[in-house]
């Protein structure tokens, strides 16, 4: 039986605290969802002897404990149940702004002792599975700027506002670690958030664009060379060693199919060409086919699923067939119409 993905316990408990403080969740609802999760929440951050689900005593510190991801997703959907998208944005942004040292996991402690913001960002993006293996961060260098794209595995069904919380947390941690107010020079937000531009502009305090479904923050690269005020080489080395051991013990999420899903999510038209995927992954077509076969999938299947997911994101939006065909990476309109016939309940 395939094991369930797990996320950082402190991340789960921290989100519960925020939701209860904001009256978006009550303890009875939490207990009805999962009695063991409720009991773990009542123990707080100071008890390191129990891990959810409760099976046997565990002596590891809470910063190293894991909880089933489905609980974390359920919590996110408690926030997403708020009727107003404007209110959801406000809650997600405000939650991301709050840094509570007692709720920091091992990854947060590690980046706190890096030398520069850029090093901290590299450590974080390369080790994010210590916090949540379904959260996807990609970093792209473009001349003198750095593009940081935030996403979640689409099949996990995290709500639209989850990356907003991640963006808010990123900006808060930059300020916390550097002691300076460093803003992005631009933020590209999902097209669905365009009606809330005034609200988001007031939060981000920088130029914004609205396109696609991903959230990307653009920084001047020199700004991220800023030194971290808590830098400590000894603690950084110790935490790196501990984090590496923990990371190696986690189930492998760095599969070829996951890497392809990330590429397709970041630029579907470009990576719908298999040669571009092969180049990004530094492997031949035959090697790619062979490795995907070992993972019991194919490139064609992954591409089709990515297209279906993107198409469903456009539900209710006003897109022309030609525009959708191009954005989904089809080389001709007839292939796009054949694709439409594969989608249930779609009139074509």
C-alpha positions, -999 to +999 in steps of 0.1 A: +000+000+000+013+034-009+022+055+022+005+088+027+026+120+022+034+138+054+041+174+063+058+192+091+039+189+124+047+224+135+033+237+101+000+219+108-002+230+145+006+266+135-022+267+109-047+253+134-037+280+158-042+307+132-076+293+121-089+291+156-077+326+165-095+339+134-127+319+143-124+300+110-122+267+129-134+256+163-122+227+185-153+206+181-150+207+143-113+197+146-121+169+170-149+156+147-124+156+118-097+138+137-096+130+174-059+122+173-051+155+155-072+173+181-053+156+209-020+164+193-031+201+190-041+202+227-006+191+236+008+222+220+043+229+207+061+220+239+054+182+240+078+162+218+067+127+229+038+120+205+034+120+168+001+118+149-013+093+142-007+080+177+009+045+175+039+044+198+059+069+218+083+090+197+111+109+214+121+131+184+117+169+188+085+184+175+105+203+148+113+168+133+078+153+135+055+146+106+017+145+102-004+131+074-008+157+046-045+151+042-050+169+076-031+199+063-052+201+031-084+198+051-073+228+073-066+248+041-101+241+029-116+253+062-101+287+053-113+283+017-148+278+030-151+316+037-176+330+012-157+361+001-125+356-019-114+391-007-116+378+029-098+346+020-070+367+005-068+389+036-067+358+060-040+340+039-019+371+036-021+379+073-013+343+083+018+345+062+030+377+078+032+362+112+065+346+122+064+327+155+098+312+166+082+284+186+064+273+155+095+271+133+105+237+119+140+225+112+141+241+078+132+275+092+159+272+117+184+261+091+178+291+067+179+315+097+216+308+100+226+310+063+249+338+052+227+356+026+191+357+015+201+341-017+217+312+001+186+308+024+164+308-007+185+281-023+185+260+009+147+264+012+138+255-024+161+225-024+147+211+009+111+222+009+099+186+013+110+189+050+081+213+053+056+201+027+066+179-003+036+191-023+047+228-022+066+236-054+090+265-056+111+271-087+138+298-091+148+312-125+176+336-132+168+362-158+196+387-164+197+409-133+164+395-118+154+364-099+119+349-106+105+328-078+074+308-088+051+293-061+028+264-067+013+232-052+009+198-068-024+202-086-037+167-078-036+176-041-062+203-046-048+230-024-070+262-027-061+292-048-052+312-017-025+288-005+003+304-027-008+338-014+001+327+021+034+314+008+042+348-010+033+367+022+055+344+043+084+348+018+083+386+021+080+384+059+110+361+062+131+383+039+124+412+062+129+391+094+162+376+083+177+408+068+162+434+090+154+454+058+123+461+038+130+444+005+102+444-020+098+425-053+101+447-084+071+429-098+046+401-089+027+380-115-005+367-100-031+342-113-056+357-138-085+347-115-073+373-090-075+402-114-108+415-098-089+420-066-060+440-080-065+470-058-064+449-026-034+429-038-015+460-049-020+475-015-005+444+001+024+438-023+034+475-028+048+468-063+036+465-099+015+435-106+004+415-136-024+389-139-020+359-162-021+321-161-026+303-128+008+306-111+022+332-087+057+346-094+077+372-075+104+390-093+133+404-073+164+424-083+191+397-078+214+421-060+188+426-032+190+389-024+227+391-017+218+409+015+234+394+046+213+375+072+216+391+106+214+357+125+240+340+104+260+314+124+283+290+105+284+265+133+246+262+138+241+262+100+264+232+096+248+213+125+213+220+112+223+210+076+236+177+089+204+170+109+181+182+081+200+160+055+195+129+076+158+137+080+154+144+043+170+111+033+145+093+056+115+108+039+098+091+009+113+102-024+091+129-040+118+139-065+105+115-092+108+122-129+070+125-132+069+151-104+097+170-122+078+170-154+046+181-137+065+210-123+079+220-157+044+217-173+029+238-145+055+265-150+053+268-188+028+244-205+032+257-241+070+254-239+072+220-222+044+204-242+074+198-266+090+167-252+124+178-265+123+208-242+115+185-212+144+163-221+168+192-223+156+206-189+160+172-173+193+166-191+183+132-205+175+116-239+140+107-250+147+070-246+159+075-210+129+096-202+105+070-216+123+043-196+123+061-163+086+071-167+078+034-174+094+025-141+071+050-125+041+034-143+032+065-164+041+082-197+049+116-209+017+117-230-004+109-199+013+136-178+009+162-206-028+153-211-035+156-173-017+190-172-038+202-201-070+190-185-061+207-152-053+239-169-085+238-190-106+232-159-089+262-143-104+283-170-140+273-162-162+303-166-134+325-181-138+341-215-111+325-236-113+320-274-107+284-287-076+296-306-062+313-274-068+282-253-053+259-280-021+280-280-019+282-242-023+245-239+006+239-263-013+225-293+003+229-327-030+231-345-067+237-337-078+203-348-057+186-321-073+209-296-108+199-306-099+162-303-086+170-268-119+186-258-138+154-266-118+136-239-130+160-211-162+148-194-192+171-195-175+195-219-196+205-249-165+210-271 
